[in-house]
Amino acid sequence: MSLVPTGTLVAGAAAGGGAIAAFNIITLEHAEAVIAGAESVGSPVVLQISENAVKYRQGRLLPLAAAAAAAAAEAAVPVGLHLDHVKSPALLRQAAAAGFGSVMIDASHLPYAENLAATRDAAEWAHAHGLWIEAELGEVGGKGGAAPLDAHAPGARTDPEEARAFTAASGVDALAVAIGSVHAMTTRTGAVDHALLARLSAAVDVPLVLHGSSGLPDAELAAAVAGGIAKVNIGTALNVAMTDAIRAHLDAHPGAVDSRTYLSAGRAAMVRAAADLITALGAGRPAVAPAAV
């Protein structure tokens, strides 16, 4: 199975009333685990590399992107490759050559007019290079260690009428919306504003994306998908699973020095976490998604 454009996977999931799971990866073990988890439930999946992950990898995009693409090429399910939360124009312009089928431009921290201008420019470039593009309106808090936004703070929620105008004027293919989830939550105690999601789903013609999904329990995730979310981004849940498993292994084997032993434990835990989350979304229904276009 080869890489499949993210837009194809999102459209296929949405057409079936479901959502595609999109997991942020940091290491090769993350990529292997996500693919294995998706294979175990017969679901397509998206691998995402964020700008922060590129910074962790000493500013080099290609090594992890090439590894993810190679893992996807050997997968038994369709796999998309997405460049996530991009603020740097220079990084954005590496996406097509690095094998990505999609990008997310993140100018949500800017005032509306500046967000729109930056997003429109990015969308024009992305489409000219065959890339599907996602943007964010409103601000999903908790990114990069920042405190979550207060629920009533300006910009903390996506306004449906602004979202309608923004998507029409920017030309993006999908919109990440702020509806109550928070990045980097390590407990699954979050909640979605389902009434707002219903208004956004009615107002916006492009697929809606949920960020900060690790902090939502299964029932909230399933309800969000039923309410119109077509792509669900997950990152911290994998890191929690990996870290807990490695910590337990090293506690049980204090003399361990071979990194393969504890990384194997971490990878196995991420496989289970990925499979469980994909199942919670109802994304494991079709075993095969549309072929690459």
N, C-alpha and C positions, 0 to 999 in steps of 0.2 A: 504494500500500500504506500502511496506517495503522499507528499504534502498536498493538502487541499486548501484553497483559499478560505480564510476565516469567514468572509461574507457568504460563501456557499454553505458553510456549516451553520451559521446563524440563521440564514434563510430556511434551510432544511428543518432546523429545530423549531423555528417559529411556525412554519407551515403545519407542523404536527402538534401545535399547541404546547410545545415544550421550550427548553432553553439548553444552550450548549454550555458546558462547564469549561472555564478558562482558568488554568492554574499558573501562577507565577513561579518560575523556577530560578534557582540560584546556582545549583551545581548539576553535574551530570546525573547524580543520584536522584535529584528531583525529577529530571526529565524521564529517566528510566522508570521511576515509580509511578508517575502520572500515566504514562503509556500503559504500563502493566495493569494499573487499576482500571483504566478505560477498557482494555482488552478483556479483563475478567468479567465485565458486565456488558460487553458488546456494544460500547458506545463510542462515537467520535468524540474528540476532545481538542482543546486548544492549549498549546504551550505558550506562555508569555514571558518575555524578558523585559524588565522595567529599566528605566534610566538609572535608578538606584542600584540595580543589580550590575549594570555595566560599570558604574563607579566602583562597586566592590571588586569587580574583575579588572581593576587598575585602568579603567577607561577603555578597555578593549572589548568591542562588541563581537567580533568575528569568532573567537574561540568557542564561546558558549553557543552562539547561533549556529555554527557549523556542527557542533556536537548534537544539538537539538534536532537539526535538520536530518542528520545521519540516523539518529534514533527513530525519527518519524518515518524515514524511508523504509525501515524494517518492521514497522508496526503492522499489526493485523487489523487495525481500525484506521479510519481517516484522521489525520492530525493537522491542525492549523498551526501557524507560527506567527505570533503577534508581538509587536514592539510596543510596550506599555508605558503610560505616563511620561511621554516625551515632552520636555520643555526646551531642550537644546535644538535649534535649527540644524546644527551640524550633525547631530545624531540622527535626526529625522531623515536627513538626506543620505544616510548610509543604509536605510532599511531595505530598499529594493535590491541593491547589489548583495546584501547579506542573506537574501532568501526569504525575507518576510513577505507575507501576503497581506498584512494589515498593520496599521499603526494607530495609536491613540495620542492625539495632541492634547496636552494638558495646560490650558491657559485659564483654568477655572478660578485661579487666585487673583486674576486681573478684573478690573471693572468690566461691566457688560460690553461696552463698545470696544474695548481693547481685546477682550476675549474673542469677540466676534471677528475682529480684523485679523488677529493672529490665526484663528481657526480657519477662516476663509482662505488665507494665503496657504496654509498647510494643506487644506483640502484640494486646492488647485494643483499644488505640486504632487500630492499623493495620486490623484486621479491621472495626471499626466504620466505617471510612472506605474500605472496599473495596480495601485494599492487601494484597498478598502480602508476607510478612515472613521475613527470614533473620536468624539470630543466629550467634554463634560460641562454642564451648566448647573449652577449651584455649587456647593463645595462639600464633598464627602470628607469630613475631618479625620484627624488621627494620622495623617501621612507624615512620615519622617519624624515621628515622635511628638508632633504638635498635639496640643490638647484638642479634644473634640469641640466642635462649635456648639454653642447653646442652640437648642431647637428653635428658638425665636430670634436668633441673631440674623441680621441682614445677610442674605446669600446662603444661609444654612439649609434651605430647601429650594428645590427647583420650581419655579413658577410656570404653570402650564402655558399661559399665553406667551411668556418670554420664550419658552421652549419651542413653541410653534414657529415663532418669528425667527428664532436663532437657527433652527434646522433648515428653514427655507432659505435664509440669507447666506448661510455658510456652505451649504451643499454637502454636509457630512452624511455618512451612510448609517451611523448609529449614534445614539446619545446616552452617555452615562448620567444618571439622575441622582440627586441627593434626596433620599426619602426616609432617612433615619438610620441607615447603617453607618458604621465607623470603621476606618482602616485600623489594622493592627490589634484588634480585640483578641484576647487570649481566652476569654470565656464566652460561651454561646448564650448570652443573655440579652442580645439586642432585639429590636422590634422595627418593623417596617410601617410607615404611614400608608396603609392600604387605600385609604380614601384619596390621598394625593396621587398615589400610583394610578388609580382608576381615571382620575382627571387627566394625568399626563398621557396615559395610553390612548385616551379619546382625542387628545389634542395633537399628538405627534404621529407623523406617518412613518418615521424610520424606526428600526428596532431599538428597544430600550435596554440599557446595560446596568447591572447592579454591581457596584464596587463595595468593598468592605464586608464581604459576605461571610467571612470566617466567624464573625460574632453572632450570626443568626442561627437559631435552632432549626431543625429539619422542617418543622411545621411552617415556620416563617418563610423559609426558602421555597417550599412547595407553593405556598399562597402567593408569594411574589411572582413566581413563574405563571401561575394561573391568572394573575392580574395583569400580565403583559410583558414581564421581563423575558428577554430572549437570549441574553448572554449574562452569565454569572461569574464574576471574578473572585478567585480564592487564592490566598497566599499564606497568611499567618497560620491557618489550620495545618498546613503541611509542616511548617517549621515547628509548631508545637508537638506534632506527632514525632518528628525526627528527633528533636531535642529530648523529649521524654524517654524515647527508646534508647538513645545513646547514654543518657544519664543512668538509666536502670542497668544497662549492660556494664558500664564502668563501675557502678556500685557493686554489682555482683562479681565482677572480674577486675579487681583493683590493680592487678599486675598486667593487664592487657596493654600491649603497645602496637599491635598490628592494626592499623586503621581500617583494614578491610572487615575486621570482626564487628566493630561498632558501627561503621558506616552501613554494613549489611543490615544490622538491626534497625538503623534509622530508615533505610530505604524500604524495608519490609513494612514498617509502621506507616510510611507515607503511601504505600500501595493500598493498604486497608483504608486509610483516611480518604484517598482519592475515590476509591470504589464506593465507599459509603456516601460521600457527598454527591457523586454523580447519580447514585440511586435515589437520593433524597430529592433531586431535581426532577426525577422522572425521565432523565436524559438517556437511560439505558434501553429505551424502547427499540429504536431501529438499530440493527447490528451494522448496517452499512449506510453511509450518507451519500449524497450525490457525488459523482466523480468530479475530479478537478476540471476546471474550465480554463 
